Amino acid sequence: MKHLKDLDPSASPLDYYGAELRRMRDEAKLSQPQLGSIIFCTGSLVGQIETAKKVPTRDFSERADAALGGNGHFSRLVGLVLRSQLPTWFQPYAEMEAKATYISSFQPQLVYGLLQTEEYARAVLGARGKDGLHAKVAARMERQRILHREHPPVIWVILSEAVLHQEIGGREVMRNQLSHLLSLRDLPSVQLQVLPFEAGAHTGLMGEFTVLRFADDPDILYTEDFVQGHMTANPDAIREGTLRYDHLQAAALSVEQSAALIARIMEERYGEPEADGRTVA
């Protein structure tokens, strides 16, 4: 077990967060159980975070700031901590995603990460095992904060109709996910289209891809295989990705037609929830 004297604040954002929490708690002359009672958690959880055994949430960080007079210190740090929980190969993309002004993404198998519910993300990320799942889900939810910034990026996503039929996490999880997609119509910066089965052969058959555009930097094309992701700013690749995306947009249903299809599949395939949480057709 990692002891406080062994904690190296420079080892990682998580270690630095833990060291800062310990330092400020000591300065406030509070024990771990005392701080826990103030911020509505256990002293054990405080200790696990101080020793980098547990990843803090944004809610925990905001409460810690309020209790310790952090002036937003932990709320700022937690973003770095959660980003560090993303796969190493994915972190550069997440940094670019957060800076983009326009995001265009085609997804043939899964709901785009920025549009996933917490339960759907947990099912996706837990498919290969539960180790570190809490931190992985928290990191994915943290990425979604860009949707609610004062000046969010414009996000235009095309989903294959197959995404709506692929049952991830069970019927209730899928119903809630599709309901969430419909609720995103309230965000003017988010647009969603569905590529119907009737489209047949299309320019996205090679797999998912995303184009990021920036105010002052070159565009980036991002693709993934089953091992890791790949980013490129090669002009030829960007041109090809943009052309393929334009063709997909032309073949996809309109935004309004897409919403109608999502609503229909939600009702017909995943049913209405019953009072006990089950679903009925």
CORLIN-V872478 format. One line per field, one symbol per residue. ss: DSSP state (a for helix, b for strand, c for the rest). psi: psi as a letter, one per 40 degrees, with the letter a starting at -180 (. if undefined). burial: b if it has 9 or more other C-alpha atoms within 8 Angstrom, else e. Layout:
ss: ???
psi: ???
burial: ???
//
This chain:
ss: cccaaaccccccaaaaaaaaaaaaaaaccccaaaaaaaccccaaaaaaaacccccccaaaaaaaaaaaccccaaaaaaaaaaaacccaaaaaaaaaaaaccbbbbbbcccccaaaccaaaaaaaacccccccaaaaaaaaaaaaaaaacccccbbbbbbbaaaaacccccaaaaaaaaaaaaaaaacccbbbbbbcaaacccccccccbbbbbccccccbbbbbccccbbbbccaaaaaaaaaaaaaaaaacccaaaaaaaaaaaaaaaacbbcccccbbc
psi: hhideehhdedidddddddddddddddefiidddddddefiiddddddddefeihiiddddddddddefefedddddddddddeeiiddeddddddddeiehhhhhhedihhdeeiiddddddddedeiehedddddddddddedddeidgiihhhhhhidddddhhheidddddddddddddeeeheehhhihhidedahieedeaiihhhiideiiihhhiiaedaihiiehddddddddddddddddeiiidddddddddddddddeihhideeiii.
burial: eeeeeebebeeebbbbbbbebbebbbeeebbbbbbbbebebbbebbbbbbbbeebeebebbbbbbbbbebeeebbebbbbbbbbbbeeebbebbebbeebbbbbbbbbbebbebbbbeebbbbbbbeeeeeebebbbbbbbbbbebbeeeebbbbbbbbbbbbbeeebbebbbbbbbbbbbbeebeeebbbbbbbbeebeebbbeeebbbbbbbeeeebbbbbbeeeebebbbeeebbeebbebbebbbebbbebeebbeebbebbbeebbebeeeeebee
//
